[in-house]
Amino acid sequence: MSAVTAANLDVHLGGAQILHDVDVRINVGEVVAVMGANGSGKSTLLKACLGLLPISRGQVHLLGRPLGRAVPWEKIGYVPQRSAQPSGVPATAEEVVRTGLLSRRRWWAGRGGREATASALAQVGLSDRREQPWHELSGGQQQRVAIARALVRRPELLLLDEPMAGVDQPSQEVFASLLGRLKTERLTTVVVLHELGVLRPLIDRAVVIRGGRVVHDGALPPAAPFHDHPDHDHLHPDHGDYDVEPEPHQTTLP
Amino acid sequence: MTQAAGLWDQFTVLLASPMTQRSLLAALIVGVAAPVIGTYLVQRRLSLLGDGIGHVALTGVAMGWLVGAATGATDLAAYAVPGAMVAAIAGAVLIEVVRARGQASGDVALALLFYGGIAGGVVIIGLAGGTNANLMAYLFGSLATVSSADLLVTVVMSAGILAVGLGLRTALFAVCQDEEFARSTGLPVRAMTILIAVVAALTVTVAMRVVGLLLVSALMIVPVAVAQLITSSFHRTMVLAMGIGALVCVSGLTITFFHRLAPGAMIVVVAIALYAVVAVVRPLVRARRPRPGPVHPRVADDVRLQPVSQER
């Protein structure tokens, strides 16, 4: 069974066509990177697959169900690119993670909510920050809280939008080892990335988007010059365009 | 000393009066209920939504008056509160729908509601044969004349506000904190934002009695503003704001027992004075509280620095 299927997907935003006839299929248990430059449409693809953006043509199936009420949303964990602006009222890391327990029919965190949030925060190495206001955490820690919020759902499908962008190195390391552990548990993971960086060994397949089209689907592309040095850290989100032409579109799937 | 004793005697005499008891009780209940929904509005950065709804509610009051005149009711004001409630809910849902469309005109739409609400109210009350003086009680509150029936309506509506605001707090918090994530969980986000708007409209209607439509939003927002100066969690902010709301309502009203001042305005002045005091005192208290863990984690900073040289 495929975890995510997008077929002939077109997405328009503000009158402009962002995605052109995108076909992507992600199998259960796969770890797939969706890559591309800024503005290539990779985040748009992720949001369209989650029903957060309107689709003008084509279909999306999540966990075998067409997008909509039929999708078992409680089995899907989403980590937005920058999870929310600092809001007006302070909220602790634990309160933010607890919202991950909710779903279409579950409007209360319920019994066991406390233990579940505590264990999710422990998974991302933030047990000691449980009571700390979210807005006082660093960017990387906020990102880890957002990941804990997705993991507390015990998802079968995890979708992450640029989890490494602007993230400090300890958070990158925590995230890489977490992803490695989740991979052994056969959790299907789709991660939107600029560059593979430290995640390279964990990723099974790369889908490269350019100009709103899939230009590559298969083996991991080599890093662009100056980005391939082992010491090169990808702390800034504003580069990573491919100077090297990726391989031509490969239609067969592994 | 004798003067203080005199004041206390005066107060106990006042407390014995059922009218004082009713107005104190109404102020206490509204003071507890209003900040609940205010916490969500501050969280969503919609602090002015209550003002918009309040202005629209004035048109509702006048329309209720018009209905009273048309049906030949003995008490023209009988339909004022139902009218305010209907208009407030309609206005709140309208604002929410415009906002959800994500158009930049949401701000302008709010402004149009502000002006249209006040102007419509004044024009319609004229059509109903009333005067602007009739509107004053609604604009600035009328705590002094709370009847038993008014009190019952206040209790029932406040119970509804508390039931929704506290009962659904995890879900409503999720929607206010990160709307995009909340949508990805499958929560009915659109329905919940409309629910918040409707409960805000009910809060405006119930608080209209206490502080008046022009100051209604202050009762929802200022206690939250005070609370978030001190707290670090959403839940504690809400609980503390409820306490502060009750405190300022009761103390503001009590002051007006001894000095002939408008209770609604006095309550808001007390609330804002409390905000000022807390804002000044907080840095002195905060400085002493130790932070958990090191502020800066030990991490390589990826820059090569030149060895520091002595000469320039």
Interface residues (C-beta under 8 A of the other chain):
Chain A: L50 G51 L52 V71 W73 E74 I76 Y78 P80 S83 A84 S87 G88 V89 P90 A91 T92 E95 V96 R98 T99 G100 L101 L102 S103 R104 W107 W108 A109 D128 R129 E131 Q132 P133 E136 A146 R149 R153 D168 Q169 P170 D233 L235
Chain B: T39 V42 Q43 R44 R45 S47 L168 T170 A171 F173 A174 C176 Q177 D178 E180 F181 A182 R183 S184 T185 G186 L187 P188 V224 Q228 T231 S232 S233 F234 H235 T237 P292 G293 P297 V299 A300 D302
